[in-house]
Structures are given as C-alpha cells and as structure tokens.
Amino acid sequence: MMMKTSLLCLLVLTSLLCCKTHQAHLTINPSRYEFFQGESVSLSCEEDNSSAGWTVRRETTYRKSTCGDGWGKVEGSVCSITYVFKIESGKYWCESREGAASSSIQLTVTGTTAPSNLLAAYSKDGSPIRTEPAGHMTLHHVTSSDEDLYKCRIGSHGESPSSRISVSGQRNITAEPGDNAILPCRADENKDVIVVEWRRTDLESDQYVLVYRDSQFFREGQSPSFSNRVGLLDVKNGDVSLVLKNVTTDDTGTYECRVVQGGNNRWKRSLLDIEPICIIPLRVEPGNQDGGNKDGLKEDGGNEEKQKADGGIKDGGTKTGLVVSYFVLLWFFLLMLL
C-alpha cells in the first residue's frame, strides 16, 4: 500500500515538474508606477526562456490591446512609449503566445504644468527674449518678423523643444459634402516629429480628431466621427497637414494643430497646454446649386423671345397699314384723273 502511495506521489511530482510554466515579470524603466504626461517609459518582459514569446499588453478605460497595436514601439520583448498620455493610465502585464500571463501592475499618468512661482526664460532662434511667470508668453500685434523658432527653459526643470511660429492671415477652408479636405500645417522639417495632435475646438476635452505618435496613429480617445477618415500628408518632411476624407456638414468647425518635435530634453508638460501652431476654420456646405435662379434666367430669356415675337407682330401690322394706305391714295388719284 505504501509503495502504491509513494508511486502515486512520484507520478504527481513528475507531472508538476514536466508541466511547469515559465513565468515572466514586467519591468518598468524608469522604475516607478507614476508618470507625467510627456515622459518616456519602457516596459519589458523578463523571463528565462525567451522562446515563450512574451509581449506587453494593457487594459485602459478604452480597451484591451497589445503593444504595437496603435501604441508603443516593439523591439523584442521591450515596449517603448516615447510620449505617454494621461489616457494611457491602466493595467499592464506580460502575456505569452500560449496565453500565460504575468502579474499585472497599475500605471498612472497625470498631467502637469509649470508651477506658477517659476519663471520661464524664452528665446527666439537661440537669442533670449524675456522671462515670464506662469510658464507662458503672449506675443501681441504679431507681424511676419515674429516668424521663427521659439523655446523656453525653466530653471532645473529643463528646456522645451523648439516650436516654429508662422504668421499669416487666417486661412478659411471651404468644402462640399463628399469632398476630401486638406487643412494645412507645417512643422520644422529639420527635427523629428514625436507627436502630432489635431483637435476641433467644439469637441469634448477628452476627444481628439487625430493623434500621431511613434510613427503610428493613436486611436484611444479619438472622436468616433473621425475614425478611419483622417490622416497626415507627409510627416517625414514636416508636413503635418490634416487630410479629412468624405467631409460632411458636421465637420464644420475650427481645427487646431499641435506638434511636439525631437530634442534630447523632454519637457514634462501636458500636450493640451501646448499652443497650437496652426488654427484652421473649415466650413462644409452644399455648393451653390440655385436651380431657382437658373430657371429664372431661362424664364427671362423666354420673355425676351416673346417680346421679340410681339415686336415682329407689331412691325408687321405697321407695314401692312402703310401698304393699304398707299393703295387707297393711288385709287383716289386715278379717280380724280377720270
């Protein structure tokens, strides 16, 4: 009996050893669970048996998804996010091809702005302009001479990427329903584009028209009305113009373009606090197909022809009357001779 029991225990132990799964764990760099929007973060799956094919997955308020599916860059078992958004707060974990999952961690991303008691030193094309509190500067009565690259530094908090300001008259874009509209906007073509964000001013604060990051389009939080209808013209060459396909009258509004470009220093601030580099009003309305006016012109033409016809009748009557009078006078003259 004891031999049977020992044999059974040995079989169970052997089964457990044979069926042991290799467990991965998720590592974060920097090693913390809270981030400010705009920071970079790398997540990697570390496990002895690399053949398991572990990937990083997450669950946010929007959906469950895998790194590379609209967010993050995949390099082996490492998932890198260049510029993390607040809406990317959620649960992250590693998952193998076989469906095994590691324990999850909770990442929190919060927005931040420059403290109001700190002074920001602004520069234009590398030359200092002035220092302003509250982390923003306003240019009044701008002219074409204000066009240039601007950036700012806040003490030990770091330096912002350069942003180009273009000065021009406000450009209104008009389109008809069904057209493809292009809303023009250009970034500095000499610097890599990290993030492009297009918004419409009347949308909810947590919705956007388009967000481009890490060479792919970010879908979470996009307004459903723009899904699969928007794109960018030529990001690699700095042309971040918005392409809006098959427009409708509901697309009418004012659109704003914001861009974050490359630089070794990341400025830890909210994307929404960045001033737009382009503001483009779009008006979508049916074309001027005023059939009533055209019909009116035709009717006027008909009246004109009628007037000509009437004129012909009047002229004909006058000519007939003159001929009759001539014969009457001739007949009267002959009678007098007789």
Summary of the structure (lengths in Angstrom):
residues: 338
radius of gyration: 37.6
end to end distance: 170.3
largest distance: 170.5
contacts: 909
relative contact order: 0.12
helix: 26%
strand: 34%
